[in-house]
Amino acid sequence: MPIHNMELRTVRVADIAEFPTELGSRCLLLHEIGLDAYWNTDEELMDALTESAKDPDMLNICIKNSRCKAFLDKFRQGVTPYIERDPIRLMEYGGRYWVSEGKHRVCMAKRGGVEKIDAYVWPLEEDDYSILSAEGSPGRFSFQCVYTQRGYRQVKGNTAVLWVQSPRGNQPSRFDFGSAVLDWRLDTRGEPRTVFPGLSYSVKVSESSVLGFCKKYTVQAEIVIEEDHAKTRVWLLSRTGGSFMTRHPYEAPRLNTLYRFGCWRNHHMRRIQADPLRC
């Protein structure tokens, strides 16, 4: 975002919605508490940064880093570090701000009790960045639906739609690249498959014929989300009815959130709602 398209403002630090997590290898605090900004998930980093800020002693770890100490010293003098050479850049919607550039400086401002900073601001036309609230409880979720082939595939019943972000160190699954339906294409013959620790699924497909020319697939699926699942993004929805190969809005399936955990944001919600038939 070029600065000439942004507005220089004095911003209340309390209005910056959350700690930035993309801190790279320079964050001494994360290193001291055993986390890696390149390895751990956003959820783990966000929790660590938010909770540690409640402990005044943790600030002493930050200021052991001469760079971060220099940031805080400048802020306490009423000066935003590098405002001319490398300004902080924020995105704003409805009086709330998210960090685009200057993540370490904003982190120190929030941790050090700084009231206001100067930053260039890019106003958003809609709220892309608010984190969606957690929803539902871990457990065992069962689904059953029937696919009938008559030129196009008509769906009756409920199917599972799953979207996750596997923690680093785990093999990415098809659920990592966008929401995916647990349908006949994911038949596991009823055997459970682990997505990552604490999350597994199974799919069992039965095939039959109707009037000798129309194929019918009955799909039974189960998702198991354990209480101690890996601290990463998990979003499970239920897809009700609908049909494939159609774009008529009245035939679009209904999507209901059954379980959501992690740093999902509003733009993820719109991605699902915009074209649920792609799920």
NORFENBEL-V364546 format. One record per residue. D_FIRST is the distance of its C-alpha to the first C-alpha in whole Angstrom. Layout:
D_FIRST / D_FIRST
This chain:
0 / 4 / 6 / 9 / 7 / 8 / 11 / 13 / 16 / 19 / 18 / 21 / 21 / 23 / 21 / 18 / 20 / 20 / 21 / 18 / 20 / 18 / 19 / 21 / 24 / 24 / 25 / 28 / 29 / 28 / 30 / 33 / 33 / 33 / 30 / 28 / 24 / 24 / 27 / 28 / 26 / 23 / 26 / 28 / 26 / 25 / 28 / 29 / 26 / 27 / 31 / 31 / 30 / 33 / 35 / 35 / 36 / 33 / 31 / 34 / 33 / 29 / 30 / 32 / 29 / 29 / 25 / 25 / 28 / 26 / 23 / 26 / 28 / 25 / 24 / 28 / 28 / 26 / 23 / 20 / 20 / 17 / 16 / 16 / 15 / 13 / 12 / 12 / 9 / 10 / 10 / 13 / 16 / 19 / 19 / 18 / 15 / 14 / 12 / 9 / 10 / 13 / 15 / 19 / 18 / 18 / 21 / 23 / 22 / 23 / 26 / 27 / 28 / 25 / 25 / 22 / 19 / 17 / 13 / 10 / 10 / 8 / 11 / 12 / 15 / 17 / 17 / 16 / 16 / 20 / 22 / 25 / 28 / 31 / 34 / 37 / 39 / 40 / 43 / 44 / 43 / 45 / 45 / 47 / 47 / 48 / 47 / 49 / 49 / 50 / 48 / 45 / 45 / 45 / 44 / 47 / 46 / 43 / 41 / 38 / 35 / 33 / 30 / 29 / 27 / 30 / 30 / 29 / 33 / 34 / 34 / 31 / 33 / 32 / 31 / 28 / 26 / 26 / 29 / 33 / 36 / 39 / 41 / 44 / 42 / 42 / 45 / 46 / 50 / 49 / 49 / 46 / 43 / 41 / 37 / 36 / 38 / 39 / 38 / 41 / 42 / 45 / 45 / 49 / 49 / 53 / 54 / 56 / 57 / 58 / 61 / 61 / 58 / 55 / 53 / 52 / 50 / 50 / 47 / 48 / 45 / 44 / 41 / 42 / 40 / 41 / 41 / 40 / 37 / 34 / 32 / 29 / 28 / 31 / 31 / 34 / 35 / 38 / 38 / 41 / 42 / 41 / 41 / 39 / 39 / 38 / 35 / 37 / 36 / 39 / 40 / 37 / 37 / 37 / 35 / 35 / 34 / 37 / 35 / 31 / 30 / 27 / 24 / 23 / 21 / 21 / 19 / 22 / 24 / 23 / 23 / 26 / 27 / 26 / 28 / 31 / 33 / 31 / 32
